[in-house]
Amino acid sequence: MSTPRGTVWGHSGQAPGYSGEDHTDATGRRTVSVFTTTIFGIATPKAAAAHQALVNAAVCAMLDKPVPTTSASASSGS
């Protein structure tokens, strides 16, 4: 998966009531897991964007890199 701070390898999946994502770095020495509550097929675009932002922040923390900031114009459309 391509992220704002580099490529990671992993898996995502869902079960009734939650979704989970596990990602690891290129060395296989660092892994991050993100689990969120969800309802299949009913995620709003705003909730999907929040979930992706959470995954990106977790991957950045795993890689010891700062979370990229967004410009005001990019976030004003939300």
All heavy atoms as a GROMACS GRO file, in nm:
protein
  547
    1MET      N    1   0.085  -0.118   0.000
    1MET     CA    2   0.000   0.000   0.000
    1MET      C    3   0.089   0.123   0.000
    1MET      O    4   0.185   0.131   0.075
    1MET     CB    5  -0.088  -0.003   0.125
    1MET     CG    6  -0.171   0.122   0.145
    1MET     SD    7  -0.283   0.109   0.286
    1MET     CE    8  -0.211   0.231   0.391
    2SER      N    9   0.058   0.216  -0.084
    2SER     CA   10   0.131   0.342  -0.088
    2SER      C   11   0.069   0.437   0.014
    2SER      O   12  -0.053   0.454   0.018
    2SER     CB   13   0.121   0.400  -0.229
    2SER     OG   14   0.191   0.520  -0.235
    3THR      N   15   0.154   0.497   0.097
    3THR     CA   16   0.108   0.592   0.197
    3THR      C   17   0.181   0.724   0.176
    3THR      O   18   0.279   0.730   0.102
    3THR     CB   19   0.136   0.542   0.340
    3THR    OG1   20   0.276   0.552   0.368
    3THR    CG2   21   0.087   0.400   0.360
    4PRO      N   22   0.139   0.830   0.245
    4PRO     CA   23   0.209   0.959   0.231
    4PRO      C   24   0.356   0.952   0.273
    4PRO      O   25   0.434   1.038   0.237
    4PRO     CB   26   0.131   1.052   0.323
    4PRO     CG   27  -0.004   0.992   0.334
    4PRO     CD   28   0.018   0.844   0.326
    5ARG      N   29   0.395   0.851   0.348
    5ARG     CA   30   0.533   0.841   0.397
    5ARG      C   31   0.605   0.717   0.349
    5ARG      O   32   0.706   0.678   0.405
    5ARG     CB   33   0.535   0.846   0.550
    5ARG     CG   34   0.492   0.980   0.604
    5ARG     CD   35   0.587   1.086   0.561
    5ARG     NE   36   0.555   1.213   0.625
    5ARG     CZ   37   0.581   1.328   0.572
    5ARG    NH1   38   0.637   1.337   0.455
    5ARG    NH2   39   0.550   1.439   0.636
    6GLY      N   40   0.554   0.652   0.246
    6GLY     CA   41   0.624   0.538   0.190
    6GLY      C   42   0.534   0.417   0.174
    6GLY      O   43   0.416   0.420   0.209
    7THR      N   44   0.592   0.311   0.120
    7THR     CA   45   0.518   0.189   0.095
    7THR      C   46   0.523   0.097   0.215
    7THR      O   47   0.628   0.082   0.278
    7THR     CB   48   0.576   0.116  -0.028
    7THR    OG1   49   0.565   0.203  -0.140
    7THR    CG2   50   0.501  -0.012  -0.058
    8VAL      N   51   0.410   0.038   0.248
    8VAL     CA   52   0.401  -0.061   0.355
    8VAL      C   53   0.325  -0.182   0.299
    8VAL      O   54   0.258  -0.172   0.197
    8VAL     CB   55   0.330  -0.007   0.481
    8VAL    CG1   56   0.410   0.105   0.545
    8VAL    CG2   57   0.189   0.041   0.451
    9TRP      N   58   0.339  -0.293   0.365
    9TRP     CA   59   0.272  -0.415   0.322
    9TRP      C   60   0.176  -0.456   0.431
    9TRP      O   61   0.204  -0.441   0.549
    9TRP     CB   62   0.375  -0.524   0.296
    9TRP     CG   63   0.458  -0.493   0.176
    9TRP    CD1   64   0.439  -0.540   0.050
    9TRP    CD2   65   0.569  -0.404   0.169
    9TRP    NE1   66   0.532  -0.487  -0.035
    9TRP    CE2   67   0.614  -0.403   0.036
    9TRP    CE3   68   0.636  -0.325   0.262
    9TRP    CZ2   69   0.721  -0.326  -0.006
    9TRP    CZ3   70   0.744  -0.248   0.220
    9TRP    CH2   71   0.784  -0.250   0.087
   10GLY      N   72   0.060  -0.511   0.393
   10GLY     CA   73  -0.034  -0.549   0.496
   10GLY      C   74  -0.161  -0.610   0.442
   10GLY      O   75  -0.168  -0.658   0.328
   11HIS      N   76  -0.261  -0.603   0.527
   11HIS     CA   77  -0.389  -0.667   0.498
   11HIS      C   78  -0.498  -0.587   0.566
   11HIS      O   79  -0.480  -0.535   0.676
   11HIS     CB   80  -0.388  -0.810   0.554
   11HIS     CG   81  -0.519  -0.879   0.540
   11HIS    ND1   82  -0.565  -0.928   0.419
   11HIS    CD2   83  -0.615  -0.906   0.632
   11HIS    CE1   84  -0.684  -0.983   0.439
   11HIS    NE2   85  -0.716  -0.971   0.566
   12SER      N   86  -0.612  -0.578   0.500
   12SER     CA   87  -0.728  -0.517   0.563
   12SER      C   88  -0.845  -0.613   0.547
   12SER      O   89  -0.847  -0.696   0.456
   12SER     CB   90  -0.761  -0.382   0.499
   12SER     OG   91  -0.794  -0.398   0.363
   13GLY      N   92  -0.937  -0.603   0.640
   13GLY     CA   93  -1.053  -0.691   0.634
   13GLY      C   94  -1.164  -0.639   0.722
   13GLY      O   95  -1.146  -0.546   0.799
   14GLN      N   96  -1.280  -0.699   0.708
   14GLN     CA   97  -1.396  -0.658   0.786
   14GLN      C   98  -1.469  -0.781   0.837
   14GLN      O   99  -1.465  -0.887   0.776
   14GLN     CB  100  -1.491  -0.574   0.703
   14GLN     CG  101  -1.434  -0.442   0.661
   14GLN     CD  102  -1.533  -0.359   0.582
   14GLN    OE1  103  -1.623  -0.411   0.517
   14GLN    NE2  104  -1.518  -0.229   0.588
   15ALA      N  105  -1.533  -0.761   0.947
   15ALA     CA  106  -1.626  -0.858   1.006
   15ALA      C  107  -1.741  -0.775   1.059
   15ALA      O  108  -1.727  -0.654   1.076
   15ALA     CB  109  -1.559  -0.938   1.116
   16PRO      N  110  -1.855  -0.836   1.083
   16PRO     CA  111  -1.968  -0.757   1.131
   16PRO      C  112  -1.930  -0.669   1.251
   16PRO      O  113  -1.884  -0.718   1.353
   16PRO     CB  114  -2.071  -0.863   1.170
   16PRO     CG  115  -2.040  -0.978   1.078
   16PRO     CD  116  -1.889  -0.977   1.068
   17GLY      N  117  -1.942  -0.538   1.231
   17GLY     CA  118  -1.919  -0.445   1.340
   17GLY      C  119  -1.782  -0.377   1.342
   17GLY      O  120  -1.765  -0.278   1.412
   18TYR      N  121  -1.684  -0.427   1.269
   18TYR     CA  122  -1.554  -0.360   1.272
   18TYR      C  123  -1.476  -0.387   1.144
   18TYR      O  124  -1.505  -0.479   1.069
   18TYR     CB  125  -1.472  -0.402   1.393
   18TYR     CG  126  -1.408  -0.538   1.382
   18TYR    CD1  127  -1.277  -0.550   1.335
   18TYR    CD2  128  -1.475  -0.654   1.418
   18TYR    CE1  129  -1.216  -0.674   1.325
   18TYR    CE2  130  -1.414  -0.778   1.408
   18TYR     CZ  131  -1.286  -0.787   1.361
   18TYR     OH  132  -1.226  -0.911   1.351
   19SER      N  133  -1.375  -0.303   1.122
   19SER     CA  134  -1.279  -0.328   1.016
   19SER      C  135  -1.140  -0.319   1.078
   19SER      O  136  -1.120  -0.249   1.177
   19SER     CB  137  -1.294  -0.229   0.900
   19SER     OG  138  -1.246  -0.103   0.935
   20GLY      N  139  -1.048  -0.390   1.022
   20GLY     CA  140  -0.912  -0.390   1.074
   20GLY      C  141  -0.811  -0.383   0.962
   20GLY      O  142  -0.834  -0.432   0.852
   21GLU      N  143  -0.702  -0.316   0.991
   21GLU     CA  144  -0.591  -0.308   0.897
   21GLU      C  145  -0.462  -0.334   0.973
   21GLU      O  146  -0.442  -0.280   1.082
   21GLU     CB  147  -0.585  -0.170   0.832
   21GLU     CG  148  -0.707  -0.139   0.748
   21GLU     CD  149  -0.687  -0.020   0.658
   21GLU    OE1  150  -0.575   0.003   0.610
   21GLU    OE2  151  -0.786   0.051   0.636
   22ASP      N  152  -0.376  -0.416   0.917
   22ASP     CA  153  -0.244  -0.444   0.971
   22ASP      C  154  -0.143  -0.411   0.863
   22ASP      O  155  -0.160  -0.454   0.748
   22ASP     CB  156  -0.230  -0.592   1.009
   22ASP     CG  157  -0.330  -0.633   1.115
   22ASP    OD1  158  -0.326  -0.576   1.225
   22ASP    OD2  159  -0.413  -0.721   1.086
   23HIS      N  160  -0.041  -0.336   0.899
   23HIS     CA  161   0.062  -0.298   0.802
   23HIS      C  162   0.198  -0.316   0.866
   23HIS      O  163   0.215  -0.297   0.987
   23HIS     CB  164   0.044  -0.153   0.757
   23HIS     CG  165  -0.088  -0.129   0.693
   23HIS    ND1  166  -0.120  -0.177   0.568
   23HIS    CD2  167  -0.198  -0.064   0.736
   23HIS    CE1  168  -0.244  -0.142   0.538
   23HIS    NE2  169  -0.293  -0.074   0.639
   24THR      N  170   0.297  -0.350   0.783
   24THR     CA  171   0.434  -0.367   0.831
   24THR      C  172   0.529  -0.291   0.740
   24THR      O  173   0.497  -0.266   0.623
   24THR     CB  174   0.472  -0.517   0.838
   24THR    OG1  175   0.596  -0.530   0.906
   24THR    CG2  176   0.481  -0.580   0.702
   25ASP      N  177   0.645  -0.255   0.794
   25ASP     CA  178   0.744  -0.183   0.713
   25ASP      C  179   0.824  -0.281   0.627
   25ASP      O  180   0.805  -0.402   0.635
   25ASP     CB  181   0.836  -0.098   0.802
   25ASP     CG  182   0.928  -0.179   0.890
   25ASP    OD1  183   0.924  -0.304   0.889
   25ASP    OD2  184   1.007  -0.116   0.964
   26ALA      N  185   0.912  -0.228   0.545
   26ALA     CA  186   0.989  -0.310   0.451
   26ALA      C  187   1.080  -0.411   0.522
   26ALA      O  188   1.110  -0.516   0.466
   26ALA     CB  189   1.071  -0.222   0.359
   27THR      N  190   1.121  -0.381   0.644
   27THR     CA  191   1.209  -0.473   0.717
   27THR      C  192   1.133  -0.585   0.785
   27THR      O  193   1.192  -0.684   0.824
   27THR     CB  194   1.289  -0.398   0.825
   27THR    OG1  195   1.200  -0.355   0.929
   27THR    CG2  196   1.366  -0.280   0.768
   28GLY      N  197   1.003  -0.567   0.802
   28GLY     CA  198   0.923  -0.665   0.874
   28GLY      C  199   0.940  -0.656   1.024
   28GLY      O  200   0.888  -0.738   1.098
   29ARG      N  201   1.009  -0.554   1.071
   29ARG     CA  202   1.035  -0.539   1.215
   29ARG      C  203   0.933  -0.452   1.287
   29ARG      O  204   0.923  -0.458   1.408
   29ARG     CB  205   1.175  -0.482   1.236
   29ARG     CG  206   1.282  -0.579   1.187
   29ARG     CD  207   1.421  -0.524   1.196
   29ARG     NE  208   1.452  -0.490   1.334
   29ARG     CZ  209   1.550  -0.409   1.368
   29ARG    NH1  210   1.625  -0.352   1.276
   29ARG    NH2  211   1.574  -0.383   1.496
   30ARG      N  212   0.859  -0.371   1.213
   30ARG     CA  213   0.758  -0.285   1.274
   30ARG      C  214   0.623  -0.311   1.210
   30ARG      O  215   0.611  -0.320   1.089
   30ARG     CB  216   0.794  -0.137   1.254
   30ARG     CG  217   0.913  -0.095   1.332
   30ARG     CD  218   0.936   0.051   1.311
   30ARG     NE  219   1.042   0.096   1.400
   30ARG     CZ  220   1.068   0.221   1.424
   30ARG    NH1  221   0.997   0.316   1.366
   30ARG    NH2  222   1.165   0.254   1.506
   31THR      N  223   0.522  -0.320   1.294
   31THR     CA  224   0.386  -0.346   1.248
   31THR      C  225   0.290  -0.254   1.323
   31THR      O  226   0.311  -0.224   1.440
   31THR     CB  227   0.348  -0.493   1.274
   31THR    OG1  228   0.439  -0.576   1.204
   31THR    CG2  229   0.208  -0.523   1.226
   32VAL      N  230   0.185  -0.213   1.255
   32VAL     CA  231   0.081  -0.133   1.318
   32VAL      C  232  -0.054  -0.196   1.283
   32VAL      O  233  -0.073  -0.247   1.172
   32VAL     CB  234   0.087   0.015   1.273
   32VAL    CG1  235   0.058   0.031   1.126
   32VAL    CG2  236  -0.005   0.102   1.356
   33SER      N  237  -0.145  -0.194   1.378
   33SER     CA  238  -0.282  -0.244   1.356
   33SER      C  239  -0.380  -0.134   1.391
   33SER      O  240  -0.363  -0.066   1.493
   33SER     CB  241  -0.309  -0.366   1.445
   33SER     OG  242  -0.225  -0.471   1.410
   34VAL      N  243  -0.480  -0.117   1.307
   34VAL     CA  244  -0.584  -0.018   1.331
   34VAL      C  245  -0.718  -0.089   1.319
   34VAL      O  246  -0.747  -0.152   1.217
   34VAL     CB  247  -0.577   0.098   1.228
   34VAL    CG1  248  -0.692   0.195   1.248
   34VAL    CG2  249  -0.443   0.168   1.235
   35PHE      N  250  -0.798  -0.080   1.424
   35PHE     CA  251  -0.932  -0.140   1.424
   35PHE      C  252  -1.033  -0.030   1.451
   35PHE      O  253  -1.017   0.049   1.542
   35PHE     CB  254  -0.944  -0.250   1.531
   35PHE     CG  255  -0.860  -0.370   1.501
   35PHE    CD1  256  -0.730  -0.378   1.547
   35PHE    CD2  257  -0.910  -0.472   1.423
   35PHE    CE1  258  -0.651  -0.488   1.517
   35PHE    CE2  259  -0.832  -0.582   1.391
   35PHE     CZ  260  -0.702  -0.590   1.440
   36THR      N  261  -1.136  -0.024   1.368
   36THR     CA  262  -1.240   0.075   1.385
   36THR      C  263  -1.377   0.009   1.374
   36THR      O  264  -1.391  -0.093   1.307
   36THR     CB  265  -1.230   0.187   1.279
   36THR    OG1  266  -1.228   0.128   1.149
   36THR    CG2  267  -1.105   0.269   1.296
   37THR      N  268  -1.474   0.069   1.440
   37THR     CA  269  -1.610   0.018   1.427
   37THR      C  270  -1.667   0.066   1.295
   37THR      O  271  -1.634   0.174   1.247
   37THR     CB  272  -1.699   0.067   1.542
   37THR    OG1  273  -1.698   0.210   1.544
   37THR    CG2  274  -1.650   0.013   1.675
   38THR      N  275  -1.752  -0.014   1.235
   38THR     CA  276  -1.808   0.020   1.105
   38THR      C  277  -1.937  -0.057   1.082
   38THR      O  278  -1.965  -0.154   1.149
   38THR     CB  279  -1.708  -0.013   0.992
   38THR    OG1  280  -1.763   0.032   0.869
   38THR    CG2  281  -1.679  -0.159   0.980
   39ILE      N  282  -2.014  -0.011   0.989
   39ILE     CA  283  -2.132  -0.082   0.941
   39ILE      C  284  -2.111  -0.103   0.792
   39ILE      O  285  -2.087  -0.006   0.718
   39ILE     CB  286  -2.261  -0.002   0.969
   39ILE    CG1  287  -2.276   0.022   1.118
   39ILE    CG2  288  -2.381  -0.076   0.911
   39ILE    CD1  289  -2.392   0.115   1.153
   40PHE      N  290  -2.115  -0.225   0.745
   40PHE     CA  291  -2.089  -0.256   0.604
   40PHE      C  292  -2.171  -0.170   0.510
   40PHE      O  293  -2.291  -0.159   0.524
   40PHE     CB  294  -2.121  -0.403   0.575
   40PHE     CG  295  -2.022  -0.499   0.634
   40PHE    CD1  296  -2.058  -0.580   0.738
   40PHE    CD2  297  -1.894  -0.506   0.585
   40PHE    CE1  298  -1.968  -0.669   0.794
   40PHE    CE2  299  -1.802  -0.594   0.639
   40PHE     CZ  300  -1.839  -0.676   0.743
   41GLY      N  301  -2.103  -0.112   0.412
   41GLY     CA  302  -2.171  -0.041   0.304
   41GLY      C  303  -2.239   0.089   0.341
   41GLY      O  304  -2.304   0.148   0.258
   42ILE      N  305  -2.226   0.134   0.464
   42ILE     CA  306  -2.296   0.256   0.505
   42ILE      C  307  -2.199   0.366   0.544
   42ILE      O  308  -2.238   0.470   0.590
   42ILE     CB  309  -2.395   0.226   0.620
   42ILE    CG1  310  -2.490   0.114   0.578
   42ILE    CG2  311  -2.475   0.347   0.659
   42ILE    CD1  312  -2.589   0.072   0.686
   43ALA      N  313  -2.071   0.346   0.524
   43ALA     CA  314  -1.973   0.447   0.562
   43ALA      C  315  -1.993   0.572   0.476
   43ALA      O  316  -2.000   0.564   0.354
   43ALA     CB  317  -1.832   0.394   0.546
   44THR      N  318  -2.002   0.685   0.541
   44THR     CA  319  -2.013   0.811   0.469
   44THR      C  320  -1.875   0.853   0.419
   44THR      O  321  -1.774   0.808   0.473
   44THR     CB  322  -2.069   0.922   0.560
   44THR    OG1  323  -1.975   0.945   0.666
   44THR    CG2  324  -2.204   0.883   0.617
   45PRO      N  325  -1.869   0.938   0.319
   45PRO     CA  326  -1.738   0.984   0.272
   45PRO      C  327  -1.656   1.049   0.384
   45PRO      O  328  -1.536   1.032   0.392
   45PRO     CB  329  -1.773   1.084   0.163
   45PRO     CG  330  -1.905   1.038   0.110
   45PRO     CD  331  -1.977   0.985   0.231
   46LYS      N  332  -1.723   1.122   0.473
   46LYS     CA  333  -1.652   1.188   0.584
   46LYS      C  334  -1.593   1.084   0.679
   46LYS      O  335  -1.480   1.097   0.724
   46LYS     CB  336  -1.748   1.281   0.658
   46LYS     CG  337  -1.680   1.372   0.755
   46LYS     CD  338  -1.778   1.476   0.810
   46LYS     CE  339  -1.707   1.574   0.898
   46LYS     NZ  340  -1.796   1.680   0.946
   47ALA      N  341  -1.669   0.978   0.708
   47ALA     CA  342  -1.618   0.871   0.796
   47ALA      C  343  -1.504   0.796   0.728
   47ALA      O  344  -1.405   0.760   0.792
   47ALA     CB  345  -1.730   0.775   0.834
   48ALA      N  346  -1.516   0.772   0.598
   48ALA     CA  347  -1.410   0.703   0.525
   48ALA      C  348  -1.282   0.786   0.524
   48ALA      O  349  -1.172   0.733   0.541
   48ALA     CB  350  -1.455   0.674   0.382
   49ALA      N  351  -1.295   0.918   0.509
   49ALA     CA  352  -1.178   1.006   0.511
   49ALA      C  353  -1.113   1.007   0.649
   49ALA      O  354  -0.990   1.007   0.662
   49ALA     CB  355  -1.218   1.148   0.469
   50ALA      N  356  -1.195   1.006   0.754
   50ALA     CA  357  -1.142   1.004   0.891
   50ALA      C  358  -1.069   0.873   0.917
   50ALA      O  359  -0.961   0.872   0.979
   50ALA     CB  360  -1.255   1.023   0.991
   51HIS      N  361  -1.124   0.763   0.869
   51HIS     CA  362  -1.059   0.633   0.885
   51HIS      C  363  -0.924   0.632   0.813
   51HIS      O  364  -0.824   0.588   0.869
   51HIS     CB  365  -1.147   0.521   0.831
   51HIS     CG  366  -1.080   0.388   0.828
   51HIS    ND1  367  -1.064   0.310   0.942
   51HIS    CD2  368  -1.020   0.320   0.728
   51HIS    CE1  369  -0.998   0.201   0.910
   51HIS    NE2  370  -0.970   0.204   0.780
   52GLN      N  371  -0.920   0.683   0.689
   52GLN     CA  372  -0.795   0.685   0.614
   52GLN      C  373  -0.692   0.774   0.682
   52GLN      O  374  -0.574   0.742   0.686
   52GLN     CB  375  -0.818   0.730   0.470
   52GLN     CG  376  -0.695   0.710   0.383
   52GLN     CD  377  -0.650   0.564   0.379
   52GLN    OE1  378  -0.728   0.476   0.346
   52GLN    NE2  379  -0.526   0.539   0.412
   53ALA      N  380  -0.735   0.887   0.737
   53ALA     CA  381  -0.644   0.976   0.809
   53ALA      C  382  -0.586   0.906   0.932
   53ALA      O  383  -0.467   0.921   0.963
   53ALA     CB  384  -0.716   1.104   0.851
   54LEU      N  385  -0.668   0.827   1.001
   54LEU     CA  386  -0.621   0.750   1.116
   54LEU      C  387  -0.518   0.646   1.075
   54LEU      O  388  -0.413   0.632   1.138
   54LEU     CB  389  -0.739   0.684   1.187
   54LEU     CG  390  -0.705   0.592   1.305
   54LEU    CD1  391  -0.637   0.672   1.416
   54LEU    CD2  392  -0.830   0.524   1.355
   55VAL      N  393  -0.545   0.574   0.967
   55VAL     CA  394  -0.450   0.474   0.918
   55VAL      C  395  -0.319   0.541   0.876
   55VAL      O  396  -0.211   0.495   0.912
   55VAL     CB  397  -0.511   0.393   0.801
   55VAL    CG1  398  -0.406   0.305   0.735
   55VAL    CG2  399  -0.628   0.309   0.851
   56ASN      N  400  -0.328   0.653   0.804
   56ASN     CA  401  -0.208   0.725   0.763
   56ASN      C  402  -0.126   0.771   0.884
   56ASN      O  403  -0.003   0.758   0.885
   56ASN     CB  404  -0.242   0.844   0.674
   56ASN     CG  405  -0.289   0.803   0.537
   56ASN    OD1  406  -0.269   0.691   0.493
   56ASN    ND2  407  -0.353   0.896   0.467
   57ALA      N  408  -0.192   0.823   0.987
   57ALA     CA  409  -0.122   0.868   1.107
   57ALA      C  410  -0.055   0.751   1.178
   57ALA      O  411   0.058   0.763   1.227
   57ALA     CB  412  -0.219   0.939   1.201
   58ALA      N  413  -0.123   0.637   1.184
   58ALA     CA  414  -0.065   0.519   1.249
   58ALA      C  415   0.058   0.470   1.173
   58ALA      O  416   0.160   0.434   1.233
   58ALA     CB  417  -0.170   0.408   1.259
   59VAL      N  418   0.050   0.469   1.040
   59VAL     CA  419   0.164   0.427   0.959
   59VAL      C  420   0.280   0.524   0.977
   59VAL      O  421   0.396   0.483   0.993
   59VAL     CB  422   0.125   0.413   0.810
   59VAL    CG1  423   0.248   0.399   0.721
   59VAL    CG2  424   0.032   0.293   0.792
   60CYS      N  425   0.253   0.653   0.978
   60CYS     CA  426   0.359   0.752   1.001
   60CYS      C  427   0.426   0.731   1.136
   60CYS      O  428   0.548   0.737   1.147
   60CYS     CB  429   0.303   0.894   0.991
   60CYS     SG  430   0.259   0.944   0.823
   61ALA      N  431   0.347   0.704   1.239
   61ALA     CA  432   0.404   0.678   1.372
   61ALA      C  433   0.490   0.553   1.369
   61ALA      O  434   0.600   0.550   1.426
   61ALA     CB  435   0.292   0.665   1.475
   62MET      N  436   0.444   0.449   1.301
   62MET     CA  437   0.522   0.326   1.290
   62MET      C  438   0.656   0.352   1.224
   62MET      O  439   0.758   0.296   1.262
   62MET     CB  440   0.444   0.220   1.210
   62MET     CG  441   0.522   0.093   1.183
   62MET     SD  442   0.438  -0.023   1.073
   62MET     CE  443   0.449   0.058   0.914
   63LEU      N  444   0.657   0.438   1.123
   63LEU     CA  445   0.778   0.467   1.047
   63LEU      C  446   0.863   0.579   1.110
   63LEU      O  447   0.963   0.620   1.054
   63LEU     CB  448   0.742   0.505   0.903
   63LEU     CG  449   0.672   0.396   0.821
   63LEU    CD1  450   0.626   0.452   0.686
   63LEU    CD2  451   0.761   0.275   0.803
   64ASP      N  452   0.820   0.629   1.225
   64ASP     CA  453   0.888   0.742   1.292
   64ASP      C  454   0.898   0.864   1.201
   64ASP      O  455   1.001   0.931   1.196
   64ASP     CB  456   1.027   0.702   1.342
   64ASP     CG  457   1.022   0.611   1.462
   64ASP    OD1  458   0.927   0.622   1.541
   64ASP    OD2  459   1.113   0.528   1.476
   65LYS      N  460   0.792   0.892   1.128
   65LYS     CA  461   0.788   1.007   1.039
   65LYS      C  462   0.669   1.094   1.076
   65LYS      O  463   0.568   1.044   1.125
   65LYS     CB  464   0.778   0.963   0.893
   65LYS     CG  465   0.901   0.885   0.848
   65LYS     CD  466   0.896   0.855   0.702
   65LYS     CE  467   1.023   0.781   0.661
   65LYS     NZ  468   1.022   0.751   0.518
   66PRO      N  469   0.680   1.225   1.055
   66PRO     CA  470   0.566   1.313   1.088
   66PRO      C  471   0.448   1.290   0.996
   66PRO      O  472   0.464   1.252   0.880
   66PRO     CB  473   0.625   1.453   1.070
   66PRO     CG  474   0.738   1.436   0.976
   66PRO     CD  475   0.793   1.298   1.000
   67VAL      N  476   0.331   1.317   1.048
   67VAL     CA  477   0.209   1.308   0.968
   67VAL      C  478   0.206   1.430   0.876
   67VAL      O  479   0.225   1.542   0.922
   67VAL     CB  480   0.083   1.307   1.058
   67VAL    CG1  481  -0.043   1.306   0.974
   67VAL    CG2  482   0.087   1.190   1.153
   68PRO      N  483   0.188   1.410   0.746
   68PRO     CA  484   0.184   1.524   0.654
   68PRO      C  485   0.067   1.614   0.687
   68PRO      O  486  -0.040   1.569   0.724
   68PRO     CB  487   0.168   1.461   0.517
   68PRO     CG  488   0.175   1.316   0.533
   68PRO     CD  489   0.170   1.283   0.678
   69THR      N  490   0.088   1.742   0.670
   69THR     CA  491  -0.021   1.836   0.692
   69THR      C  492  -0.090   1.862   0.559
   69THR      O  493  -0.031   1.848   0.453
   69THR     CB  494   0.032   1.971   0.748
   69THR    OG1  495   0.128   2.024   0.657
   69THR    CG2  496   0.097   1.950   0.884
   70THR      N  497  -0.218   1.900   0.567
   70THR     CA  498  -0.293   1.932   0.446
   70THR      C  499  -0.311   2.081   0.441
   70THR      O  500  -0.319   2.149   0.543
   70THR     CB  501  -0.430   1.863   0.445
   70THR    OG1  502  -0.502   1.903   0.561
   70THR    CG2  503  -0.416   1.713   0.442
   71SER      N  504  -0.323   2.134   0.322
   71SER     CA  505  -0.344   2.279   0.306
   71SER      C  506  -0.489   2.313   0.340
   71SER      O  507  -0.577   2.229   0.335
   71SER     CB  508  -0.312   2.322   0.164
   71SER     OG  509  -0.406   2.266   0.076
   72ALA      N  510  -0.512   2.438   0.373
   72ALA     CA  511  -0.649   2.482   0.406
   72ALA      C  512  -0.742   2.462   0.288
   72ALA      O  513  -0.858   2.426   0.306
   72ALA     CB  514  -0.646   2.629   0.447
   73SER      N  515  -0.693   2.481   0.166
   73SER     CA  516  -0.780   2.465   0.050
   73SER      C  517  -0.819   2.319   0.029
   73SER      O  518  -0.928   2.290  -0.015
   73SER     CB  519  -0.713   2.519  -0.077
   73SER     OG  520  -0.594   2.448  -0.103
   74ALA      N  521  -0.730   2.227   0.064
   74ALA     CA  522  -0.761   2.084   0.047
   74ALA      C  523  -0.863   2.039   0.149
   74ALA      O  524  -0.945   1.954   0.123
   74ALA     CB  525  -0.633   2.000   0.059
   75SER      N  526  -0.860   2.097   0.269
   75SER     CA  527  -0.951   2.051   0.373
   75SER      C  528  -1.083   2.129   0.374
   75SER      O  529  -1.175   2.092   0.441
   75SER     CB  530  -0.885   2.060   0.512
   75SER     OG  531  -0.852   2.195   0.540
   76SER      N  532  -1.092   2.240   0.300
   76SER     CA  533  -1.214   2.320   0.303
   76SER      C  534  -1.330   2.254   0.231
   76SER      O  535  -1.445   2.288   0.253
   76SER     CB  536  -1.189   2.458   0.242
   76SER     OG  537  -1.156   2.445   0.105
   77GLY      N  538  -1.302   2.154   0.146
   77GLY     CA  539  -1.409   2.087   0.075
   77GLY      C  540  -1.481   1.982   0.156
   77GLY      O  541  -1.578   1.925   0.114
   78SER      N  542  -1.437   1.956   0.280
   78SER     CA  543  -1.499   1.852   0.362
   78SER      C  544  -1.619   1.903   0.435
   78SER      O  545  -1.626   2.008   0.484
   78SER     CB  546  -1.401   1.798   0.466
   78SER     OG  547  -1.280   1.764   0.408
   0.00000   0.00000   0.00000
